[in-house]
Amino acid sequence: MTRGKRSADAIVIGGGLHGCATALHLKRSGLDTIVVEKDYVGRHASSANAGGVRRLGRALPEIPLAVAALASWHRIGELVDDDCGFAVSCQMKVAETESELEALRDRRETLLSLGFEHEEIIDQEQLRGLLPAIAPHCVGGMVVHGDGHANPFLTVQAFKRKALALGVRILESAPVESVQKQDEIWQVQSAQGHLQAPILVNCAGAWGGRIAAMLGEHAPVESEALMLMITERLKPFVTPVVGAQGRMLSFKQFDNGTVLIGGGHQGRAEPDSNRTHLDFRELATSATTAAILFPRLRGVQLVRCWGGIEGQLPDGIPVIGASAVEGAYHAFGFCGHGFALGPIVGRIIADLIVAGESDLPIGAFDIGRFSSPTAA
Ligand SMILES: Cc1cc2nc3c(=O)[nH]c(=O)nc-3n(C[C@H](O)[C@H](O)[C@H](O)COP(=O)(O)OP(=O)(O)OC[C@H]3O[C@@H](n4cnc5c(N)ncnc54)[C@H](O)[C@@H]3O)c2cc1C
C-alpha cells in the first residue's frame, strides 16, 4: 500500500486477532475497511498465546460470549477457510484439597443458577480416569467437555488471509500517532500516512488504553508479560487441557509430544519497546507447579520459553462496545483470555456498527465503567 491519504468506511487500529476478526466481519457486512497495525499482523499476544479455547472458569459476564465463540470455533473453517489447528479436548481444573473441590462445587451451583451446565464436578476416580498421570494427592476437579485449543499463529494468519481475500486493506509498520474527529469523520495520522473514515475501532490490545485516551476516554490498562514454556518431546500422557484450582497452571500436551506450561506467571512488559523480560524465578515456580501435579515431569528438559504482552484491566474483563464518542468502538484489554473470544468479538463489533446492537449481553464490558463516579 502506498503512502498518502486513504479513505474507508471503517478504520480498525490493531492487527491482532481481534482487529483482523473485526475487519473481516465488517467487510462481510459491506464496509470498506482498513486495518492499521504498528508492527505486523499477529506480532503480539495473538500469536504468542497458549491457544486455549475454553468456557471453563470464565468470569460470569464472559460466559455467553465464550459459549457463542465456541460454536464459531467448531465451524471455524466456514469463517476463514482454515481449521486454525482447532482441536476439541476437554478442559479441566484439578482440586488438590477438599476445600478446593468445595469451591468448585460452589462455582458449579452459581453457574447452574444462571442456566449454564457446562462445568461438571468429577470425583477422584473420574479424575484419574481422565488424567492417569495426575499426582495421587489430587481429590477431584471440574471438567468441561467440548472446549479445545487452536494454533494461535495459524489462527491469526488465517483471519488475516481471509480479511485480505475479502478486500480488507492492511497497513503494517504504521503506528497510529493521533486520532481526531472533524465533521463526523475520524482523521487518523499513522506513520504510513493519513487515514479517514466515519467509523473507528480500537483493537489495540495492551495499547488500547492509549487509543482510548486519544478519544478522551479512560481505561486503566496495565501491560503484562505473560510467560509460557515448552518441554522436550515426551510420550503421550495427557489429553485434556489442565489447570488447577489452587495454583496458577495451564498445561497441555501437543500431538508431537511437547508439553506447553503456563497459567499466568508474569515477566516484565515494556510496551514502548515491544519487549518482554522473562522472570526465571516465576518460570521455575510454574515448572515446579507442573511437576507437583504431574510427577513424571520431574527432570524433563524445557526447550523454550517466551513472553507476550497482554492488556489487563482492574476487574479482569475486557472493554468491548461502543465508545461514548459517536462513531468509535472498542475491543481491547482481554486480560489473558481473549484468544478464545476472537471469532465472536469481531462479530459483536460489526453488529454494533451495522445494526446498532448485539444479540449478546455486553453491558459489563462498557468502557464507561472506568469513568463513572463509582469507579472514580
Ligand atoms: C503468553 C500468553 C498466553 C495466553 N494464553 C491464552 C489462552 O490460552 N487462551 C486465550 O483465550 N487467551 C490467551 N491469551 C490472551 C490472548 O492472547 C489475547 O487476549 C488476545 O490475543 C488479544 O488479542 P488482541 O488482538 O486484542 O491483541 P494483540 O494481539 O496484542 O493485538 C493488538 C495489536 O494492536 C497493535 N497496536 C497497538 N497500538 C497501536 C497503534 N498505536 N497503532 C497501530 N497498531 C497498534 C499492536 O501492535 C498489536 O499487534 C494469552 C496471552 C499471552 C500473552
The ligand as an ORCA input file, in Angstrom:
! r2SCAN-3c Opt
* xyz 0 1
  C       1.546    -15.895     26.912
  C       0.067    -15.710     26.680
  C      -0.788    -16.798     26.786
  C      -2.158    -16.638     26.536
  N      -2.965    -17.746     26.521
  C      -4.261    -17.624     26.137
  C      -5.087    -18.767     26.017
  O      -4.643    -19.911     26.193
  N      -6.392    -18.586     25.668
  C      -6.915    -17.339     25.446
  O      -8.112    -17.236     25.165
  N      -6.129    -16.231     25.523
  C      -4.826    -16.346     25.851
  N      -4.036    -15.243     25.925
  C      -4.620    -13.928     25.672
  C      -4.745    -13.632     24.178
  O      -3.532    -13.907     23.504
  C      -5.120    -12.170     23.980
  O      -6.208    -11.836     24.812
  C      -5.513    -11.861     22.546
  O      -4.556    -12.358     21.647
  C      -5.677    -10.356     22.380
  O      -5.795    -10.087     21.007
  P      -5.793     -8.575     20.515
  O      -5.995     -8.599     19.071
  O      -6.741     -7.810     21.379
  O      -4.338     -8.040     20.952
  P      -2.906     -8.122     20.214
  O      -2.660     -9.430     19.600
  O      -1.913     -7.616     21.194
  O      -3.079     -7.086     19.033
  C      -3.146     -5.697     19.277
  C      -2.388     -5.033     18.151
  O      -2.564     -3.624     18.218
  C      -1.383     -3.036     17.717
  N      -1.308     -1.647     18.137
  C      -1.215     -1.160     19.392
  N      -1.121      0.178     19.387
  C      -1.181      0.570     18.083
  C      -1.103      1.827     17.415
  N      -0.939      2.987     18.100
  N      -1.166      1.862     16.058
  C      -1.330      0.709     15.345
  N      -1.378     -0.514     15.933
  C      -1.312     -0.593     17.283
  C      -0.272     -3.895     18.345
  O       0.961     -3.765     17.658
  C      -0.881     -5.292     18.256
  O      -0.432     -6.004     17.114
  C      -2.672    -15.363     26.222
  C      -1.809    -14.255     26.129
  C      -0.449    -14.425     26.327
  C       0.466    -13.235     26.208
*
